[in-house]
Amino acid sequence: MTTASAAPDLPFRNDIRLLGRLLGDVIRASEGEHVFDTIETVRRNAVKFRRDGDEGDGKALEKRLKQLSPDDTNSVVRAFSYFLHLANIAEDRDQNRQRRAQWLEGDTPTRGTLRDAVAGLKSRGVTPARIRQALHQAVMSPVLTAHPTEVQRKSTLDVHREIARLLQDRDAPHTPDEAFEKSLELLGRIDTLWQTRMLRYTKLTVADEIENALSYYRSTFLTVIPQIYAHLSRLLGREATDPFAPLPPPMTPFLTMGSWIGGDRDGNPNVDANTLQLALLRQTATAVEFYLDETHALGAELSMTTLLTPASEALLELAESSGDMSSHRADEPYRRALVGIYARIGATGKKLTGRDLARRAAPPAEPYGSPDELAADLTVIADSLVEHHAAPIARLRLAALRQAVSVFGFHLATIDLRQSSDVHERTLAELFARAGVKADYAALTEDERVALLRDELTQARPLVSPWMTYSEETQRELNIFRAAAKARADYGPQAMQHAIVSHTETVSDLLEVLVLQKETGLIAPGADPTGKRPPDVGEGLIVVPLFETIPDLVNGPGIMSRYLDLPEVRARVKHAQYGVQEVMLGYSDSNKDGGFLTSNWSLYEAERALVDVFSQRKVRLRLFHGRGGTVGRGGGSSFDAILAQPPGTVAGQIRLTEQGEVIQSKYKDADIGRWHLELLTAATLEASLVDPAEAKQAEDKLFAEFGPTMQFLSDTAMRTYRALVYETPGFADYFFAATPLSEISELNIGSRPAARKSTGRIEDLRAIPWGFSWGQCRLLLPGWYGVGSAIEAYLRGGPDSGAEGKRSDRLRHLRDMSQRWPFFKTLLSNMEMVLAKTDLAIASRYALLVEDRALRNRIFGAMRDELERTIAALKLITGQRQLLADNPALARSLRDRIAYIDPLNHLQIELIRRYRSAQREAAGKASKKAAGSKSGSGKGGKAKDVAAPDERTQRGIHLTINGIAAGLRNTG
């Protein structure tokens, strides 16, 4: 297999050619020359069709695909999919290569690196001391979720890592024999990839999702995050240039990990107290196993003998108390001390997980009571080394382990709880009714609910009785909050800190969670409504509202002002939450509700309003951004997005979700993972350490100048979007027919259902499969629809636009917005990436899956016209003749991939057509049998007598979904 076009980047080209050739060799050997020739024929036809756009070429390609047997079809799909997987590996490696070159001493630092961020801050007069102070109070946390857009199996990702390692190893000099052996190993890995099943045949369980997430800690987070701390420490001058100088203590954790896996039960009936406990156990086991391995490795490193150099008294005492009686180590106190530390870590793991995690024999020992005790023992070792001229030795492994213990503790990552406000409401309604407190809680007004809930918080008597039985839903909710209380007691408060309330629409939605915490031992009963008796520091979970839809975002600041004005809440925020209140913003549902432009604008306005609400009440705001992979769900550059936030919304406090295929794209490789974590840290520092008054003044000026225009654009775009999606008759029918949504729903890519209700309505469909489906058919509608009409209306100077002057003046105004306003510039940049991946010719083929010609022409025509308007408007504002003209790297990447993505789209269409036809035929036969038809055999029309659609066809569709997602990269 060969690439479609040449590019000036020779190392990248060489990698692509090598991987393509080796994959071709594997296919020839495994499938035969016939299959290989078929693959090449399909690729050449697809390239010709894309290049010339000739309808005859398109029909010829379709004819060729229809002639493929089911087995040949799946081989072709696998070939193109795996080449795209390999292209991703090569591209990531090329990015690593370029970044490393820029990181070399003397080179210009890359934008987004910590070196660049710290240098820029210093040039603006921000001292290292001020940066350290900001970091001491900062929270930067990527939060891994299990939202189902990752279609690759862990087995496949593991082979990817090995291929990436071997590619990197090729940079080192080798003898001819070594080079040959490396090539053989690389060929073997690609052969393994080809012979490994690409798809899951069974649905993922929550336990599977937990294990998949933990693999990223082993490959990336546990080692990379301490590296980032060490790098930043050096940049801030905390280590002297003298390598024998004392080691600085571990930095206060500011960059930590979060997780929803095991605790996110919003719409997922498979998550309960048991999955939460499992997630905690597996996370703890992963952290403890890492500490055990590192401690054992330290024992090999710290071979110093007291016959040559002394050790501190504290270290000698630690060695004596270790229980290590080996005469071979009598003069090696560091090793003896580490034997004791290893034994205590092993005992801690057994205490917390119930399993013996130590893989080496160790003397009996007491478990550590907390990570701080382990950190203290490691400090004893570090201090003794420094005292006796061995600081360089301490920097080999010990320093990173000390930082890892401070960041990951025994819990590894903070697990969030999440549930819909509707469930909390039903739970409280049942508890109030069964306790005789209020017969019909649901019938109360909002003011009455707030009064009742506030009163309940003051009650010392329990609302829940052990003598009563409750509904299954209520019992599940109580059990998971009880499990959270136990987790905090067993693993420390860092193990669980947040309870997120989806669909927050009122203050009572938040107070309900406080009452549930009181009933399950998370917060003390009998809260003082005056706030004069403050809660304990760190008590309970922070109740985090999630504002998702457009109306929720509009109402959110008002809800928070009323919530924060309650005395008991104010006391809780001040004393139990360290003065910080978190608010989560949902990108997915706001986009599905109002479209791309309105979603982004509503989020921006909500953030500005929240800053004012929190500033007036002297409460620190921490925003939690519910970003997804595709631009329609908040995707795009995290670095640019953070810098484009309104002033005051970052301030050293930020959490953001990492979902689906974005997790593997960012974190499957340690080098790539470090780059993305550095981007997050650097952007947060840059956005936080600016003069707040000056930044606010500048932003207010931009908002006053451009805000009215943006509001007009938003209103117009939302009307256009909703007119198509929610007000056009038959749109839902078109969507379900013209996209592979139903086939995506059959993929085993997550433990959560694709829809909240089985109604066939767009409103009830989850935002993730909504965006994922549009990506598969190459329209990516959630990332652009409505923007073209909005800009066109503004340039016309419509009666509601508020625009004055000539069209040229209004165009100049939009261009000014795109150059001077980071918010608008980032919005257009993200949309441009989506438009570059959108393809009308491919999308038109999917439209043919809609049997109603009038409906098809009407809906597709509207989307085609809006796409053309949007592309024209974007080019007009940016002055570019081509999309991505200012981003040649991305343009090159897409250009190279298209030759392999296009055939997958064409094959997917053909396979869907076959599959659905077989489904209709089978359904028709089953209906006749059920009606007593004489056709077929057997009485009663048993289902087994009716031929089901070919399983190979279904598998082929799922393989194309995998390949297209790999090719486009951020589609979920």
N, C-alpha and C positions, 0 to 999 in steps of 0.2 A: 504494500500500500504506500502511496506517495502523497505528499501534500499538494494543495491546490495552487499555491503561488509561492514565489520566492519572497524573502524579506531580508533586510540588511543585517539583521541580528544573526550572525553566523553561528555562535554557540547554540542558540535556541534552535536554529534550523537543523544543525547537526543532531541534536537530541531528538527532534521530531522525525527526522529521516531514519535514525537508528531504530527508534521505537516502532515506527511504521513498518520498516523492513523486517524486524524480528516478529512483529505480529503477523505479517504476511507469511513468513516462514512457518509459523505455528499453524496458521490456517491451512496452508498447502499440505502440511504433514498430517493434520488431524482430519480435515474435511475433503481434501482432494483438490486437484487443479480446477475441476469444474466449478466448485463453489468459489474458489478464489477468482476465477475469470468472471463469474456472475457478479461478484462484489465490485470488481473494477468496472464492469459494464454499467452497472447501476450508478456508480459514482460519476463516471464520465457523462452519462445522460443527464444526471442532475446538474452537473456543472454547466453543461451546454444550455439546459433549460434556464438556469439562473442568468447565464451570461447574455443569452439572446432574447429570452422571454417569448420565444415563439410558441404559439399554442400547439403547433404540430409536434414540437419537441415534448411538450407536456403530455400530449396524448400518447406519444410513443413510450414515454417513461411509464405512464399508467399501464399501458398494455404489457410492457415488460414485467412490471410488478405483479400484475394479475396472473401471469403465466407461471410464477414461482410456486413450487410445491410448498406445503406447510413447513417441512423440514428446512428446505433451502431458504425460505423466508426468515425463519428464526436465526439461521446461520448468518444471513446478511445483516439482520438487525443487531446481532451480537457483535459482529465485526465493526460496524460503524459506532456502536455504543462504546466498545472497549477502546477503539482508537480515540474517541473523545475523552475517555478516562485518562488515557496515556498522555493526550495533549494537555490536559489539566496539570498532570504531574510535571511535564516539561515546562509549562508556562510558570508554574509556581517556582520551579527550580531556577528559571531564568530571572524571575523577580528577586529571588534570594541572591543570585549571583550579582545582580546590579546593585542591590542594597549593600552587600558586603563590600563591593568596590568603593561605594560612597562612604562607607563607615571607616575605611582605612585612614589612618592618620594622615592629615594633610589634605584630604579631599573635602569638597564642600558638603556639609551635612545635608542629608535628605530631609525635606519638609515632612514633619510628623515624627521625627526621631526625638528622643529625650535630649540628645545633645543640642539639637537645633532649638528646642523649646527653652531649655535652660539658658543657652546663649542669648536667645532673644529676650528673655525676661531680664537677664543681667544687663543687657544693653539699654533697657528701659528703666534701669535703676532699682530693680527688684533684687534684694540681697539674698544670698543663700540662706541666711537665717530666717528671712521671711518665708521663703519657699518651704523650709523645713517646718516652720510653724503651721503653715497652711496644710501640709501633708499630715501633720499630727492630728488634725481634726477632719481630714478628708475621708470620703467613702467613694470608691470607684469599684463597681462590681458588675461584671458580666454575669447574667443569670441564664443558665442552660435550661431550656424547656424541651418537652417531648412532643411538641406540635408536629404533626406528621407530614413533613415534606421531604424527609431524607429517604430516598428510595434505594440507597446502596446498603448492602449487607455489611456487617462488621468484618466478615471473612474477606470480603473484597477490599475493604479499606485497609486491612492488615497487609494484604499483598501490595497495595498501593504504597504503603510506607516502605516496604522492602525495596520496591522498584526505585522510589525516590532516593533511598539511601545508596543504592548501587550507582545511580546516575551521579550523585554527588561524589562518590568515591572515584569516579572516572577522572575527576580533575587532578587527582594525585598522580605523580609519576609512577609508572609501572614498567617492569621488564616485559618483553614480548609474551613470555609464558604467563605472567600475572595478568596481563591485559586479556589474553585468550581465556583464562579461567574466569575473569570477571564477566566477559561477554557470555560465556556459557551459563554463569549464574543468573545473569539478567534474562537470557533466553528462557531459563528454567522458571523464573518468576512469572514471565509473561505467559508461558505455557500453563503454569498453575492458574493464572487469572482466567485463561480461556476455558480451562476444564473445571472451574469453580462455578457452581450455580449462582447466577446473578440475582435471582429473585428469592424471596422468602415464600415458602409454601404454606406456612401457618402464620396466623396473625400474631403480631408482637404483643407480648404481655407487658405489664408495668415492670416486672422483674427484668425483662429483656432490655427495656429502655434504661433502667438503672445501670445495668452492666455496660451498655453501649456508651453511656455518658462517662462512666468511670474509666473507660479506656483512654479518654482524652486527658485525664489527670495523670495517668501513667506515662503517656507519650509526651505530654506538654506541660501542663500546669504545675505539677509538683517540682519540676526542675527549672522551668522558664521563669516563673514568678519570682523566686529568690534571685535569679540572675538580674532581673529588672531592678529589684531593690538594690543589689550590689552596684549596678551600673549608675543608678541615680545617686547613691551614696557617694560614689567617686566624683561624679559631676558637681556635687554640692560641697566638695572639699572636706568630707567627713573623715577621709583617710589621708594621712600625710604622704608625701612623695616617698618617704623612707619606708621601704617594705617591711622593716622590722618594727615600725611604730605600732602601738596598740590597735587592736581591732575596735571599730565602733560597735556599740551594742546593736542588736537587730532594730531596724526601723519599726516604729509603731505601724501596725497593719493598716494600710489605706486601700491597697489593691487586693481584694478578696474575691472569692467565688460564691455564687448563689445558685440555687437549683429549684425548679418547680416539680421535678420528677419524683413522684411518690406522694406529693402534697397537693397537687393541682387537681381538684375534683370537680371543677366547673364543667359540667356536661360529660364527665367521664365516670360512669358507674363503677369502673374497675379500680378506682382509687379509694382507699379507706384507711382505717387505722393500721391495718396489717401491712399495707404497702408503705405507709409512712415509716413504720418500725423497720421494715426491710431496707428501705433506703438509708436510714440512719445506721443500721448495722453494717451494710456494705460500704458505706462511706467511711465509717470508722475503721473497718478492716483494711481498706485501701490505704488510709493514712498510716495506720500502725505497721502494715507490711512495708511501706516505704521507709519508715523510721528504722525498722529492724534491719532492712538491707543496708541502709546508709550507715547505721551504727556498726554493723559487721565490717563494712568496707573501711570505716574509720579505724577499726581495730588493726587492719592490715597496714594502714598508713602510719599510725602513731606507734612506731616501734622503738621510741626513744628509751634508753636505759639509764638508770640512776648511776651506773658505773661510769658514765661519761658526762651526764648533766643532771643537776638536781631537779626536783619537782616541788611544787608548793605544798604546804602542810595540808591545805584543804584537799588537794588532789590525792595526797597520800592517804588521808582519811577515807576518801571516796573509794580508793583502791582496796583498803583494808576491809571496808564494809561490803565489798562486792560479792563475797562468797566464793571468789575464785581462788582455789587452793593449788593450782598447778605450779609445780616447781620450775617449769620451763619459763614462766612469766614472773618469777619472783622479783626480778630487777626491772620489770617493765610496768610501772604503775599505771600508765595511760591505758594500756591494753587491759589490765585488771579492772580498772574503773569502768571501761567500756563493756566488759563482760557483765558487770553488775547493772549497768544502764540497759544493756540488751535484755537481761533477765527481767528487769522492772517493766520495760516496754512490753515484753511478751506477756507478763502477768496482767498488765493493763488491758491489752487486747483481749485476753481470756475473760477478764471481768466484764468488759463492755460488750463483747460479742458472744460469749459463751463458747468460743472456739480457740484452739491452740494455734496461734498464727506464727509462732516462732518455728523456723525451719532448722534450727541448730540447738543442740543441747545447752542448757543454761541452769545455773543453780537456782534453788527456790528463792523467790523474792516477793516483796510487797509491791502491789501495783501503785502507780503514780496517782495521786489524788486529783491532779489537774495538769494541764500542759505546762503551767508555770513551774511546777516541780521538776519536770524534765528539762525545761529551759535552764533552771538554776544549776543542775548537774552539768549541762553542756558548758555553761559559763565558767564553772570551776575549771574545766579542762582548758578552755580558751585562755583564761587568765594565767594559768600556770605556764602554758606555752609562750605567751607574750612575755611573761616575767623572765623566762629563760631563753630569750633570743630565738624563739621558734614561731614568731608571728606568720612568716611565709607558709609554714606548714599548716597553721590553723586556717589559712585562706584556701587551702586546696579543697576541702570538703566540709570542714566543721562550720565555717561561717554560713554556708548555704543551708546546712541542716538547721542551725539555730534560727535562721530567718524563716525557714519552712515551718518549724514548730510554732513560731509566733503568728504565722498567717493561717495555717491549716488546723492547728490544735489537734484534738482527737476527733473533731467533727467533720473535717475536710471542707465542707461548704455549708452555707446557711440554706436550709430548706424553707421555702415559703408555703404557707397554706393559701389556697384560693378557692372560693366558692361564690356562687351567684347569690345576690341579695334575696332573691325569691325563696331560696332554700332556707336561709336564715329566718326569714319572715314566717314561713310555715312552721319551722321548728319552735320559734318563740310562741307562736299562736297555740300550738299544742301544749307547750309547757304551762303557759298561763291558764289555759282552759282546764287542764288536768289538776292544777294546783288550786283551782277555784279563785284565782286572782282576777281574771278577765275572760268572760265566756267567748267573746268574739273580737279578738285583737285585730283581725284583718279589717273589721268594719270601722275602726277608729280613724279619726282624722290624724293628720301628721302631727299637729300640736298635742293631741291626746296621746299619741304613741310616744312622743318625746318625753312627756311628763311621766308616763307610766314607766318607761325604761330608766329614766333618771332616778325615780323613786326606788326601782328594783335594785339599782346599784348600791343604794344605801342600806338595803336589808341584809342583816347578818344571817337570817334564816335561809335555808336553801330553797330554791324553787323546784329542783329535781328531787324526787323521792326514790330511794332504793326499793321501795315496796310497790312501785307502780311499773307497769310495762308501757312502752311507748312504741310508736310506729317504727318501721324499719328505718325510714329516712331520719327521723329524729334521733334514734339510737346511734346511727352511723355518725351523725354530726357530733353528738356528745362524745362518742368514743374517740374521734380523731382529735378533738380538743384535749381530751384526757391524755391521749398519746403524746401530744405536744408538751403538756405539762411534765410528763415523765421524761421526755427527751431532754428538756432543759435541765431537769434535775440530774440526769445521768451524764449528759455530754457537755453541759454548760449552756448558758444563755445564748452563746453565739450559734448554737446548733439550729435554733429557730427564733426568728425575730419579727416576722411579719405575717399578718393575716389580711389577704387582699380580698376586697369585696367587689366582685364583678357587677356591672350594671348598677352602680351607685347612683341613686336618683334623689335621695333625701338624707337628712341628718339621722333619722331613725335607722336607716340601713347600717350606719356605722355604730350607733349605740347598741344595736342588737348584738353585735360581735363582742362588745365589752361585757354585756350581760352573760353571754355564753362563756366567756372566759372566767367570769366570776363563778359560774356554776360548775366549772370543771377544774378548778384549782390553779388557774393561771394568774389570776389577780385576787387580792385579798377582798373578802366581802366587807360590806359596811363602808363604802367610800364616802368621804365627807363632801357633800355638794358645795360647800363653801371653798374647798381646796385648802383649808387651814391644816388639815392632817394629810400631808403629802404621801403618795405611794412610795414604796421602796425603789431605789435606783435599779433600773433594768427590769422591773417587774412587768410581767405580761408581754404580749405581742403587740406591736404597733398595728393599729387598725388602718389599713391603707385603702382609700377609695380608688376605684378604677373608673375613670370617666371615658366612655368608649364612643358613643354615638355623637352626632353633631349637637343635638339638644343637651346631652349630658355635658359636653365640653363648654357649652354656653352657660349652663347652670352651675357648673363645678365651683367656680370661685365664690358664688353666693353660698353654696352648701358648706364650703370650708370656713367661711367667715362665721356662719352660725355655729358650726361645730366647735371651732376654736374659742368662741366666746362663752361656751359653757364652763363654769368654774371648775368642775371636776375634770373636764378634758384639759383645760389650761394647766391644772396642777399635774396631771399625768404627763403632758408633754414636757413640762419644765423639769420634773423630778425623775420620772421613770424613763423618759425618752431622750434625756440629755439635751432638751431644747429643740429637738428635730422632729418634724412631722413629714411623712412621706406621702406623695400623691402620684398615682400611676395614670399615665395617659395612653389610651389605646389607639394605635395607628390603623389597625386592620378594620375594625368595625366602623370607625369614622369614615374611612375611605369607601367601604362598601355602602355606607349610608348616604354619603354626599359627594363622592368622587374625589379624585386626586387633589385638585387645586383647593377645593373647599375644606377637605380634611386637613391639609397642611396649614391653611390659613386659620382654621378654627383652633387647631393645636397651638399655633403661635399666639393668637389672641388670648386663649385660656392661660397660657404660660405668663404672659404679661400681667394679666389680671391677678393671677395667683401670687406673683411677686409682690404686688401692691398689698394684697390681703395679708400675707405673711409679714411683710415689712412693717405694716401698721401695728401688728400684734407682737413684734419682736420675736418671732418664731422662725427658726431656720427651715427653709424649704428644701426637701430632697425630691427631685423628680425621678420617677421610674418610667423609662420610655419602653413601651411595648412594641419594639421594632421587629419586623419580620425580614425575610430575605429579599423579596421582590420590592421594587420601588413603591408599588401600590400599597405595601404594608410597612412602609417606613425604611425600606432598604436604601442602598447607596452608601456613599462614603461616611462612615461614622465620624471621622476626623472633621470633615467639612460641616457635618450636621451639628456637631457639638459647638464648633466655632460660630455657627449661624444662629445659635440660641439667643433669645433676648437676654440682655444683661441682668444678672441676679438670679438666673434660673439654674446656673451650674454651681458657682460658689463652692467648689470642692466636693459637691455632693451629687453623685449621679449613679443610677443603676439602669441597665438596659438588658432586654432579653436577647438571647442568641438562640435561634430556632432552626430546626430542620437541617437542610443541606448547608446552611451558613456555618454551622458548628464544624462540620468536617472540612469545609472550605478554608476556614480560618485557623483551625486548631489541630488538624490531624498531623501536622508536621511541626516540630519544635521551633524551627527557624521562622516559619510563617506565623506561628502562634506568638512568638516574641514580637514580631513586627506589629501585629494587630493590637497586642496588649500595650506596646509602646505608644501606638497611635492614640489609644484611649487615654493613657496617662498624660501624654504630651498635650493633647487637645484640652483635657480637663484643667491642666495647669495653666495653659494659655488663656482659657476662657475665664478662669477664676481669679488670676492675679493681675487684674487690670484695675485702674482707679474706678470704683463703682459709680461715683458721682459723675465723672467725666463720660464713662460709657453710657450711663443712663441718659445723660443730656444728649449725647450724639444719637442714641437710638430713638429718643423721643422726637428728635428733629426729623429723622428719617421716617418715622411712623406718621408724623403729621403731614409730611410731604407726599408719601406714597400710600399711606393707609387707605384713604378714600378710593384710590384707583384699585387697590387690591380688593377692597370690599365689593366694588362693582364687578370685578373679574370673578370673585368667588360666587356672588349671587347668580351671575349669568351662567357660570360653569355648572353650578349645582342644579339649576333649572334644566339645563341641557342634559346633564347626566341622568337625573331622575325621570325626565320625560322619556328617555330611552328605556332605562332599566326597570322602572316601577310603573310607568304610565302607558307604555306601548303595549297594546293587546298582543298576546302571543310571544312576548319577549322571552319568558321563561321556557316556553316550548322550544324556541330557537336555541337558547343557551344549552339546554339539556341534550339537544340533538346534534348541535354543531361543535360541541367540545367533548372530550373524553371524560366528563365528570363521573358518569356511572361506572366507567372502567377504572378510574382512579379510586373510587370508593371501594372497589374490590381488591385493591392492592393491600398487602399486609405491611403497611408502613407506620402504623401507630395503634395505640390501644384505645383511642378515642374515636367515636363515630364522626362521620363527615358532616352530619346535619344535627341540629338540635331537635328537630321534629321531622317526621317523614311526611311532609305535606306537599313537596314539589314546588314550594314557593321560594323565591329568591331571598325573602326576608328571613327564612328559617335556616338557610344554608350558612355554614360557617365561612368566615372570611378566608380561611386558608385554602380549602379546596376551590373556592371561588376564584382566587387569584391564580392558583396553580393550574386550573383548567384553561384560563385565558393564555397562560404562558405556553402550554402545550400546543395550542392551535396558532401560536405566533401572532396573536393580536394584542395581548397584554393590555387589554382595555382599561383595567383599573389604574394604570399608570399615566393616562393621558386624556381620556375622553372628557370632552367639555371645555378643554383649555383653548382649542382653536376657535370655537364659537365665541368664547368670552373675549379673547383678544380682538377678534374681528369686530365684535359689537362695540368694543371700546374705541377702536380706530375709526369706526363710523360715527362716533360721537352721538350715540343714541340718547334718547331723552332722559334716561336714568343714569347715564355714565358719569355725569358731573364733569365731563371733559370740556375744556374750552380750547378755542383756537382751531387751527387747521389740522388735517390728518398728519401732516409732517411734524407738527408740534407734539401731537399725542404719541407718535412713534418715537420721537426724540425722548419723550418722558419715559416710555417703557424701556428704552435702551439705557437711560440714566438709572432706572431702577435695577436693571440687570447688572450694571457695573458697580453701583455704589451700595446696594443693599444686599448684604450677605444672604439673607433669607430668600430673596427672590432669585439671586444668582444660583444658589444651591438647588432650589426648586427646579429651575430650568435645566440645570446640569443633570439632575437625576432623570428628568423627563426625557432629555435627549438620549440618554443611555437606553431607555425603554423603547423609544422610537427607532433606534438603530437595530434593535432586536425584533421589531415588528415587521411582518412581511405580508403584504396584501395578497400576493399571488398564492402563497401557501394557505393563508386564511380563506381565500375564496374556494379552495379545494375542500376545506372542512365545511364550508357553507353548503356544499352540495349534499352533505349528509342530511340536510333538512328537506324532507320530501315535499312540503308545501311550498311550491315555487313562489307564489305571491308573498308569503311570509318571509321566505328566504331573501327575495329581492328587496323587500321593504327594509328589513333589519340590517342586512349586510350593506345595502346602499347607504343607510344612515351612518353606519360605522366607517365605511370607506370615505364618505364625504367629510366626516369630522376628522378622520386621520389626515387627509390631504390638507384640510384647513389648519390643523395643528402643526404639521411639519412646515407649511408655508409661513405660519406666524412665527415659529421658532427661528427659522432662517432669517426672517425679516428683522427680528429683534437682535439676533447675534451677528448678523451680517455675514454668516457663513453660507457658502454654496453647497456644502455637504455636511451631513451629520458627523459629529465627532472629529471635525477638522482640527480642533485644538487638543485632541486626545489620540494621537496616532497609535499609541500602544494598544488601546482598547479597540480601535478601528481595525488594526492588524489582526488582533486576536479573533474578533468576530469574523473577519473576512476569511481567515484560515479555517474556521470552524464550520462556516456555512455549507461547504461542500460535503460535510459529513452529517450535518443536522438535517438538511433538506431531504435526503433520501429517507431518513427516519420518519419525517413528517408524512411523506408520500406513502410509505409503508404502513404507518399507523392508520391513515385514512382508509386504505384498502382493507386492512385487517378489521377495523371497526365495522366497515360495510359488510364484510363476510360474517362477522360475529353477530351483529344485530339481525342480519337476515336469518341466520340459523336460529337465533333466539325467537324471532317472530314465528318461524316455521314450527319450532318445537312447541311454542305456546298455542299455536293454532291446532296442532295435533292433540295436545293435552285437553284443549277445550272441547274438541269433538268427542274425545274419549269420555270426558266427564259428562257430556250430554247423551251418552249412550250410542255414539256413532258406531257403525259397523266396521269402520276402517281400523286397521291395526289388529293386534292379537290380544287375547286375554280379556277377562271380564272386569268391568269397573274402571278401565282406563288407568292402570297404575302408572305412576310417573316413570318407573324403570323401563316401561315399554316405549317411551318417547325418547328419540335420540336427542341428546343434549348437544349444544354447540361444541365444536372441536376444541378440546383443551389446549391443543397446540396453538390455536388461533388466539385464545385468551392470553396464553403465555407470551405470544408474540407482541400483543398490544402492550402488555406490562413491560416487556423489554424495551419497546420504543419509548415508553414513558420514562424509563430509567435513562436511556441514552439522550433524549431531548433535554431532560433536566440537567444531565451532566454537561451537555454542550452549552446551554444558556447560563448555567451556574447559579444565578439568583432568580429562581422562578417560583419559590414557595414563600 
